[in-house]
Amino acid sequence: MFSWKTRCTLWSVTQSSTAQDIATGSPVRLQAVSAEGQPEVTPALEELYRGFEQELLVPLWTEIGDLMPAHPRSRAVPYLWRWKRLRELADRAGDLVPVGRGGERRAIALANPSLGGRPFATPTLWAAIQYLMPGEDAPEHRHTQHAFRFVVEGSGVWTVVGGDPVPMNRGDFLPQAGWNWHAHHNATSEPMAWIDGLDIPFQYVTEAQFFEFGRDEISDAERITPDRSRSERLWGHPGLRPLSAVPATPGSPLLSYKWEYTNAALGDQLLLEKEGFGGTVEPGHAAVRYSNPHDGSDVLPTVRAEFHRIARGAETAPVRETGSSVYQVFDGSGVVTVGGESWTVSRGDLFVVPSWEPFSARSEAGATDSDEGALDLFRFSDAPVFEALKLNRTRKDA
């Protein structure tokens, strides 16, 4: 019977070659080992492996345990970032780091500790805290990476997408499909921080990304601060689709999903459950998905966004899913368990759920730490990619 242990080490090609690379001209490293399911180690086998190395060939029998494991083994690990510390460092960066061409944004990315120092929260997802000082503008640019902003605290910044000023307030979710011009400006006397989510790692590994600078400054007309953007006035009416709608574009045409509607939907689900009419995904667990009002699909082609409310005392069943997620605690407190890690969390904290790691949460929210007496969790994931490729799988653990 074949043993699933790794049989060799395949070294990645790096910018700096090792001495052995230079000597052999190959980054491939194969080691013959004596083990069940492997060929007998002989001088002839060693000579064969050297030939493979020279021709940049890797036999499957040495790699199958890594390439075809029995279940997903993510390169990412469960990890937690505390909002208080992120906010402190972002505030310090606000005093030291200018916003302008070159750096473009004062965005500080979460780096999963097992991904080699890359600014990636998971192998497919980017998450960052972005910080804008009073009166500052973040210059206009566009990129193919699909993006969103989620506001856990504060107000006073407007993002300008395609010339449409969109207000940002606590609890608002603001998606923005790739290749749209966008800039930000802070019209108040206070700094503001929010969370950016993008599919940067996915587009990086697939080598599909493009970027382009826009105007250095937005116009005076775009510095107005309306209560509702043009996109909201056209698309922000629940259950109603404008007949003037143009053919669907990648991503949602609605640029802001207001907290008041998200909050009401979650509250109504829990009330319906209490009245005996169901409406929740499991006892004490209300959840909604942000959707494209044009056709009901995900708001972005590569990113799914959801909001979960767990009533005080309720605990969710452990769930495993292919693909990875990033959560931010919007309100309340509780205990979240990801794989073998458990953390007590509170407002603003962010954590990662890697592929196929079981996740569960228990709410300990009360009147002193929660507006609604519940643990509120914002979640984004790479689920649309896995569903499009028919690689999605979910399992509830007992």
N, C-alpha and C positions, 0 to 999 in steps of 0.2 A: 504493500500500500504506500502511496506517495506521501512523504512528509511535507507539510506546508511551510517549513522553515525556509528562510532565504538561503540560497545556495551560493550566491556571489554578491559582490558589490559592483554596481555600475556607476562610475563616477561621472558627474555632469561635466560638460565642456564649460570651462570658465574662461574669463578674460586673461587670466595669468596661468600659463601652463606649468605643470610640475616638471621636475627634472626627468622623471620617467616618461612623461608625455613627449618631451623633446627628444629623448633617446629612441623611443619607439614610434613616434609620430601618431600615437593613438591615445585617446582618453578612455577607451574601453579597458576594464580590468576584470579578468575572469580568474577564478580560483577553483581548481578541482578539489572536491571534498569527498571524503568517504562517508556516505550516508545512504540510508534506505531510499530506493527510488533513483539513485544517481549511478552513473557508469563507474566502473572500476577505475581507480586512479592508477594510471600507468604513464610511462614516458611518452607513449604515443598519444594519449589523451592530452597531456600537457602540451605537446607539440601542436595538436589540433587547436587547443585554446589560444596558443600564440598566433596561429594563423587567423583565427576569428578576430583577435585584437587588431592585427595589422590591417584587416579588411573592413574594420568597423562593423562587425557582426556580433550579435548576442543570441545564443541559443535559448529557446523558450524554456527548456528543462531546468535552466539555472535561475529563471526569473519568475516562474509561474506563481509562486507564493505571494510575490509583491504585485504582479500585474493582474492576477485573477484571484483575489482573496475570497474567502467564504462570505464576507460581508464588507461594507465600506469601512475603511480605516483612514480617517481624515488626517491630513497633515496638520490641521489646526487643532488646538486644544481648547477646552472650556476655560474662559478667563473673564474676570470682572474688572471694570474700571469704575472708580468712585467719582461721582459727579463733582463733589466738593473740591477734590484735588484737580480735576480737569479744569474747573472754573478758575481756580487760583492760578494755574499755569497759563491759561488763556489770557487772564487779566494782566499778568506780567508781560506776556508777549505783546499785548496791546500797547504797552509803554515802550517796548524795545524794537518791535518789528513793523516797518511801514507796509502799507498796502499799495500796490502799484504794479506797473509792468515788470515782468520777471518773476516775482513771487505770485502775483495775481490775487491771491486770497490769503488771509490769515486763518488758514485751516490746519488743524493739528490732528493727524490721523491716528487711529488706534492700530497698533502693531501687535498682531497675535504672536506670543512669545515663541511659537514653534515654526514660524514661517521665515526664519533667517533674517530678521530685521526689516523685512519689507513692510511698507505702510499698509498692510492688508489685514482687515479684521478676520476674514476667512479667505480661502483660496479664490473665491469669486466676488466677495463683497468688500467695499470700502465704507468706513464710517469715520467721521471726523467732527470735532467741535470747531465751528467757525465763529469768529469774534470780530465785531465791527465797532469802532470807537465813535463817539458822538461827532456828527457832521461828516464822517468819512464816506467815501465812495469806493466800492470795489469795481474796477473797470470792466467794461463789456468784453466778453469773449464767447466762443461757442466750441463745443466738442461733441464727438459722437457718443461719448459715455452718457447713459441715461442717469438722471439725478433726481433727488428730491431734497426738501428741507423739512424738518420737523422741529417745532418750537416747544420746548419744555418749560420755558420761563421767559417773561419779558415781552415787550412790544416796542414798536417805533421804527423798525426797519422795513423798507419796501424793497422787494425784488422786482426788477423791471425785465419782463420776458417779452421779447419781440415788440418793445415799445409800450407794453401794457403794465402799469404799476400795480403790484399785488401786495396788499398789506400782510404782515406777518405778526401773529399774536399767539399767546399761549394756547397750545392744543391744536393749532392749525397744521395741516399736512399739505405741503405744496410740491406736487410732482412737476417734473420738467423733462420731456423727452429730449433725446440727443439732437444736436445740431440746431438748437434754438439759441439766438442771441440772448444774453442775459447779463445783468449788472445788479448791484445792490447799493442802496444808500441809507444811511442812518439819519433820520430827520429830527432826532431828539437830542437832549443833552445828557443822555445816559448810554453807556455801552450796552451791547446786546449779544448774546450767544445763542446758537442753535446747533442742531445736528444735521450734517450733510450725509446723505447716503448715495453711493454711486456703484456702478458695475465696473469700476476701473480694473480690478484684478482679472475679471473675465475677459474684457476686451484686450487687456495686456497679454494674457497667455494665448489668445486667439489671434493676436497681431492684426487687430481690426480698427485701431483707434486713429482719429484725426482731431486736430485742434487748430483754431484760427483766432487771432486777435481781432477785436472789434474797435469801436470808438474809445478814445481815452476818457471821454466825459459824456454823460447823457444830457439830453436837452432840458431846458427849463420846463417844458411841457410835461416831461416825464418825471419831474420832481414833485408833482402834485401828489397829495396823499389821500386818495379816495377811500371811503369805507369799503367799497367793493370794486374789484377789477372788472374790466370789460368781459373777461371770460366767465366770471361769476354771474354777471347780469344776463349772459346768454345761456349758460349751461347749468347754473347753480340752483335750479328749481326741481326739487325731488320728483322723480317719476315723469318729468316732462322733457321731451326732446324737441328742439326747435326745427321746424320744417325747412329753415334756411340752411341746415347743417350741410357742410361740404363733405365729400368722401372722407372716410376715416384716415387719420394720420397716425404715425407711430406714437403711442402714448395718449393720455387723456387730454382733451381740449380744455377741461376744467383745471385751472391753475391753483385753486385753493379749496380745500375741504375744511370747512369751518368746524371748530370745536363744538359749538352749540349743537350741531346736528349729530356729531359723533356721540356726544354725551347723552343726548336724548334717546338715541337708538339703543345704547347700552342699558340705560336706566329702564326703558320700556321692556326690554327682554327680561330683565330680572323681575320686574313687576308682573309680567305675564306668567313667569314661572311660579311666582308666589301665589298667584290667583288660580293656579292649576291648569294653565293652558299651554305649558311648554314655552318654547322660544329660545332656550339656551342650548349650548352644545353639550353640556353636562351640568349636573346640579351646581348652582352658584357660579357658573362660568358663562358669561355673555361675551360674544365676539362678533366683530364686523370686519368685512374686507372692503377697502377702498377700491372702487371700480370705475371704469370708463363709462360715462353716461351715454356715449355714442352707441356702444354695443355690449356693455356689461363685462367686458374683458378686464384683465389687470390694468392698472393705471400706467404701467411701463412694460415694455416687451420683455425685460430681463429681471424685473424686480416686482415682488408682491409685497403689499403693505397691509397690515391688519392692526386692529386694536382689540385688546382683551381686558375684560373687567372680571375680577374674581372677588366675590362677596366675602366679607370678613368671616373667617372660620372655614371657608371652603378650600378644597385642595383638588388640583387637577390630576387626572390619571397620567402616569408616565407614558410619553409618546416618542417613538423614533420615526424620523423621516430622512429620506435621502435629500441631499442639499443642506445648506447651512443657513443660519439665521442670526440676526443681531437684535437684541431687545433693549429698550430703554424703559426704565420705570418712570412713568409719567406722574403717578401720585400714589400715596399710601406706602405701606411697608409689608414685608413678608419674607418668606424663605423660598429660594429657588434652588433646584437641584438639577445639575447638568452632568450626566455621567457619574463619576465618583466625587464630584465637587458640590458642596452646598454653601450658600451664602445668604446672610441676612441683608436685604436690600431696602433702599429708600429712594425718595424722589431724585431722579436724574441719573442714577447708576445705570451703567451699560454692561451687558454681558453677551458672550458668544455661545451659540449652540452649534457645534460642528455636526457634520453629516453622520446620521445614525446613532448619535449619542442620545440616550433617553433624557427627556426634559419633563419636569413637573414643577408646580408652584403652589405654595400655600399662603393664603392671605392672612395677615395679622393687622390689617389696617384698622384705624380707629378715628375718632372725631378729632384727635390732636394732629394727625399726620395725613389726613385725607379729606378732600372736599365731599366725596361721595361715600365715605365709609367702606372703601374697597381698594384692592390692589389693582391699579391700572397699568397695563403694559402695552407699549407700542412695539410692534414687531415688523421687521422687513426681512425678506428672504429671496433666494434665487429660484424659487419654485417654478416660475414660468419657463425657465430654461429646461428644467428637468421634465416638465410636463410636455413641452414641445418635442423633446427627444424621446418621450415615452420611457423615461428612466425614473419616474417618480414612484415611490413606494412608502407606505406608512404602516406602522405597527404599534398597537397599544400594548404596553406591558402590563402584566397582572399586578 
